[in-house]
Amino acid sequence: MALEYRVIEIYTGEGSVSRGAPVYERVVEYVQGLNAAARCLVFKAVGGCYETGETASSNVLDLSYNMPLKIEIVVPAAESEQILSDLDKIVTDGLLGVRDLLVLSNKTKGRLLSPRLLVRDLMTPEPVCVRQDDTLDKILAALLSSTFTGVPVVDDQDRVVGVLSQTDMIYGAGMPLRLALMAGARDRIEEIKRGLSHRFARDVMSAPPVCIGEKAPATRAVAAMIEKEVKRLPVTDDSGKLIGIVSRIDIFKAVTRGAAKGEKSREQPAFFGNARQVSDIMEPAPAIVRPDEPVEEVIRLIHAHGVERVWVTDLDGRLLGMISDRNLLAAFHEEHPGIWELLCRVMPSRDKKDCFRDFGMKLRRKTAGEIMKTDIVSAKEGTPVEEAVEIMTEKGFRRLPVVDEDGKLKGVVSRETLLRKGFEVV
């Protein structure tokens, strides 16, 4: 997965001067003073010629006082326009151009991100947002047609006044299910929309919002995500207007190489402190069932642990599959409509117990092994952490199971853990 960078190229000569100093010295001085993740290189030719017909050579018998120079500046694409404008004033003699660069990685020794990488270099620009007076049924329709689970809320001047997530919709407005589950039960969506049509974004949004400025270091955005326990941050300009969103997946996209499948790094950089392989950072799997256990136990574990998925292993602990609440809805929705109520997050406990009792016999007829998803992507205990990040970023996984050489489930790696471990040494 490539990062958006550009290469600014300057073709000049040793004798070119800007404000009393050689052009190349002024350019290097300018780049050094930038608050940006930029690199600058100056190349001196051994020979060449200029548009005027003047020639230069390293041979002392030839003209050598004005050898051609090439200056390359590698910058994040978001910074390039302003830098080009500034350089146009500095380069008094020479050619100034720019080209796109396919960057597969940007690594700083001992760090997950360069300290000079800015939020605007990573953010998703022009994000979907909603107004304070938008009704929740309209917002639900927008969320269901997208890949995200939350949106910034703005006022009439496009200033961020809150954030509305699916958690706010569930516990603040009574939306019964997660968005991913509703996608598998379209026949109930119109009923849910009607129940939300009299509520507004301002009624249930989380406020005040945790925002980040576009010129802030990306590392500061990560620190805010960790401290505030949020998955994404609205990005604002100097006037406070919304211009982007930066999320955990944006951070991981920035640090993965996006190389071809199967390509391994010969040397794994210490991005995660002393953690070099996934066994160093994995956590215990919170919910495990055997394949012969009834689906009733799967649902009980989902509610008891507050998780969205349960792992299925055999008696020896080998990973066989995974069951998510979405798998459950797909497996029972047509045959046993009562599964909807069992998966509702806002259903009163007493009603849920009654539903369990009435639906219990039907749930016991099917086992975990019958409905589990078996095409599971996993990592070995010795898998380098960097490779696990690449897998999770490419596949869009929030969690990755870890198995040993015998296929036994040893733990799970999550985005939250990766983010914390990646920045605990910064």
Salt bridges, closest charged atoms under 4 A:
GLU9 OE2 - LYS70 NZ 3.72
GLU9 OE2 - ARG99 NE 2.75
GLU14 OE2 - LYS44 NZ 3.23
GLU29 OE1 - ARG26 NH1 3.42
GLU72 OE2 - LYS70 NZ 2.86
GLU72 OE2 - ARG99 NH2 3.89
GLU79 OE1 - ARG120 NH2 2.48
GLU81 OE2 - ARG6 NH1 3.10
ASP100 OD1 - ARG6 NE 3.36
ASP133 OD1 - ARG202 NH1 2.26
ASP134 OD1 - LYS138 NZ 3.56
ASP155 OD2 - ARG159 NE 3.05
ASP158 OD1 - ARG131 NH2 2.96
ASP187 OD1 - HIS333 NE2 3.13
GLU190 OE2 - LYS193 NZ 3.66
GLU191 OE1 - ARG188 NE 3.45
ASP203 OD2 - ARG199 NE 3.96
GLU214 OE1 - ARG120 NH1 3.93
ASP238 OD2 - LYS215 NZ 3.06
GLU263 OE2 - ARG257 NH1 3.55
GLU296 OE1 - ARG364 NE 2.85
GLU297 OE2 - ARG300 NH2 2.74
GLU308 OE1 - ARG178 NH1 3.61
GLU308 OE1 - ARG309 NH2 3.86
ASP314 OD2 - ARG318 NE 3.04
ASP316 OD2 - ARG318 NH2 3.14
ASP325 OD1 - ARG178 NH2 2.58
ASP325 OD2 - ARG345 NH2 3.88
GLU335 OE2 - HIS336 NE2 3.04
GLU335 OE1 - LYS366 NZ 3.63
GLU341 OE2 - ARG188 NH2 3.52
ASP354 OD1 - ARG357 NH1 2.98
ASP358 OD1 - ARG357 NE 3.78
GLU386 OE2 - LYS107 NZ 2.94
GLU387 OE2 - LYS264 NZ 3.79
GLU390 OE2 - ARG257 NE 3.04
GLU394 OE2 - LYS261 NZ 3.89
GLU405 OE1 - LYS380 NZ 3.94
GLU416 OE2 - ARG248 NH1 3.28
GLU424 OE2 - LYS421 NZ 3.98
